[in-house]
Amino acid sequence: MLFAQEEMGLPNNTLKDAGNLTGANKPKVSEQLLEKARKEPDAVIKDLESRLSGLSVAEADARVKCYGLNEIALEVLDVT
C-alpha cells in the first residue's frame, strides 16, 4: 500500500493516520473505497476491469453511458 501512496505523491502515513481521526476531523469515506485502498494496485485494476494503460475510448464511452461521468461529489460545510 505504501508504494501506491508514494506513486500518488502522498506521505507514507496518509492512510494510516486517517483511521485515527475522530469527530469532525474524521473524513467520510465509503467502505468500498476503503476496501480498494487496502488492496494491492494490481488487484484493484482487476476488480475495476481496467489495465495500467487505461481504457480504450470505446470502453470509456460505454462506462460513461452505464455509470455516468466520473465526478466527485463535494460536501459543503456550514461554517457559520
N, C-alpha and C positions, 0 to 999 in steps of 0.2 A: 504494500500500500504506500509506503514512503516513496518508492520510485515514481508512482503516479503523481503524488503530490509535488515532487520535485519537477516533473515534466510540466506541470501546470503552473509552476512558479510559486507554489505555496510553501510556507515554512513547514518543516517536518512535524511540528506539534499542532497544526491547524485542526485536524480531525480529532486528535486525542483530546485536546483542550475543549473542544466544542461540547463534548459529553459531560464536562464538569461545570458548565454554566447552569444557573438556576434563575427562576423568576423571570423578570422582564428581559434579562440578558440571554436567556436560553432561546436559540434560534428555533423556528418552527420548520422542521424538516420531515418530509414524508418517509414512512417506513420503507417504501420502495427505493427511494434514493439512498437511504442508509444501507439497505441490503446491497445495492450496487457498489457503494463506497467500500464495503468490507471485502469485496471480491477482487481477484486478480484482473488486470485490464483485459487479458485475452478472454476470460470467462464473460465479462460484461459485453465485449464486442460480439461474442457468440450469442448471448442472451438477446441482444438487440438486433440480431440478424444483420450485422454490418461487417465491415472489414477495415483494416488500417488505412487503405486507400480511399475509403469513403464510399458513398452510394453513387450509382450512375444517375444521370439526370432523370431517366425514366423511373428508376426506383424512388428517387426523392419526390418526384411529381406524384407518384402513386401514394406515397406516405402522406403527403400534404392533403390529398383528396380523402384519404382514410382517417387521418388523425387531426388534421388542421395544421396551421402554422406553428412553428417551433418558437413559441413565445413564453416568456417567464412572467407570471403574474406578480405584481408588486403590491405589497401591503402598505397602505398609507397610515402612518402613525399620527394619532392625535396628540399634539404637543402642547395643548392648552391646559 
